């Protein structure tokens, strides 16, 4: 399951957004710093209209969407890496997530206190990023000291030392570890460190209801900053999301349409997360259930089968595959087979977005 950590300065709307995304969670939201003391965790289902359509076609007894776990981290402040505010105990919570959602305040409201006294999203981003970078640097220095000793006569330690020194140079320059452009192999070597600034980041610009459709000057500042970092940016309104909670699906769509947007904050965040992490969705569908599965782009059929169960990968024979659009167009798997649209794919097949698959295996 994907895990995303929600971070930001105090009073930028993190817990309000969390409550809205995880409607049955009860993260406290209030107008004072450090309102969130313990990290709140909630799991949300990823809405996918394609899955519901497959359920109808297959007359499935169950519909099982993919899920994302959101972790609401206490508001960080300048000096957090040195223990200011609630300090390092909460930085540790971020090390376990796959991606960071950095909520940035892009609205003005005299009734909601800003810890710095004014709205300046790029300044706020730099405060958080600096603290994450300093925390990484502290951890890196400790690891470097140990690795230098063992690198004298250990080839693996020498390789690790080379990577660590490359990262330290980047962090010393005030840049996130992402800027080191490590190869997949290098990232695997230092994965155990859980470096905060190596994680993919999405800047969620929290705006007022009036700016949800178009954004504002503050949003544009964040976009410019994010582009230079090769990060993603989404526009959300935590307040709007909180108002959507008690509405039906049709009422939500009408409400969003009236604001000039097609999708709510969760959909935007999910799309940005999938894009940032390079993920795809494939489906399995039958009378028992229709289900969505998440895989990295470039996953081959046996490994995609292994997401369901390790036996499927170990005993993989072939995958009977049909594109979602072809299946919907034909109206049934039988009709798709008659038209020759169901393919038999082997071990080298790269699973495509929206593939509907049935795996044949033998163990």
Secondary structure, DSSP 8 states (H G I E B T S, - for coil): -EEEEEE-STTSSHHHHHHHHSTT------SSTT---S-EEEEEE---HHHHHHHHHHT-SEEE--EEEEEE-----TTGGGT-TTTHHHHHHHTT-SEEEEEEE----TTS--TTSS--HHHHHHHHHHHHHHHHHHHHHHHHHHHHHHTTS-HHHHHHHHHHHHHHHHHHTT--GGGG---HHHHHHTGGG--GGGSEEEEEEE--GGGTTT--HHHHHHHHHHHHHT-EEEEE-HHHHHHHTTS-HHHHHHHHHHTT-SS-HHHHHHHHHHHHHTEEEEEEESSSEEEEEEEETT-BHHHHHHHH-HHHHHTEEEEEEEEHHHHHHHSSHHHHHHTT--EEE-TT-B--TTEEEEEEE--
